[in-house]
């Protein structure tokens, strides 16, 4: 079995054309487990088989623990109806997963479909390092949404689940006729968790992503929109992970969190918009 770095080196050798230098936008060549541009910007594979495309160190609030709990919830089946729907649009596509985190969504799609060589990236090094543990033969890198290290017209599908967008860059790297799949939480998403975390703060229990949806519709007027809504029975083994899987947990009173750990939530509402726009 190949080491992570050797598996990634093989991916780079076969798919160098997917990438460009994010600093000067020149084409890159593959040399000695690295990508190098004509201006001598060099990006070396880490021992874990990832590329780091940032020009500075960035520390995010998303840590290993949160990503691990998020991955546990995805693997528990919490998002299975969503994954089933996404698989229809990703089969035989070359997918870029924007804000991939620990890679659970892209890995799940690779298990269900026949993906072309696909890539996940995140600005969080912690998440990308965890993604290298995913079993499917995917490539992972650390990159900035505003300076994507990918060549023009290099991907047929962009996956944008619970993460920010950069539509100018999306259009640049999409192949003609390519599509953006954006998954946006609706108002009842994780409502039980919000109510449990912030019972005396109704403003934190309600929110709207209308502006996000409207912006997408402006960019892709012929948008296809569908709703995915259901109640998920949280497996007992994952109930503590539910409390730790999202930024919702960051501002919770420690005493309230301790009480929820003793009597965790057993059911959770998933309420999502799936938006599909074509270039």
Secondary structure, 3 states (H helix, E strand, C coil): CCCHHHHHHHHHHHHHHHEECCCCCCEEEECCCEEEECCCCEEECCCCCCEECCCCCCCCCCCHHHHHHHHHHHHCCCCHHHHHHHHHHHCCCCEEEECCCCCHHHHHHHHHCCCCCCEEEECCHHHHHHHCCCCCCCEEEECECCECCECCCCEEEEEEECCCCCHHHHHHHEEEEEEEEEEEECCCCCHHHHHHHCCCCHHHHCCCCHHHHHHHHHHCCCCEEEEEEEEEECCHHHHHHHHHCCHHHHHCCHHHHHHHHHCCCCEEEEEEEEEEEEC
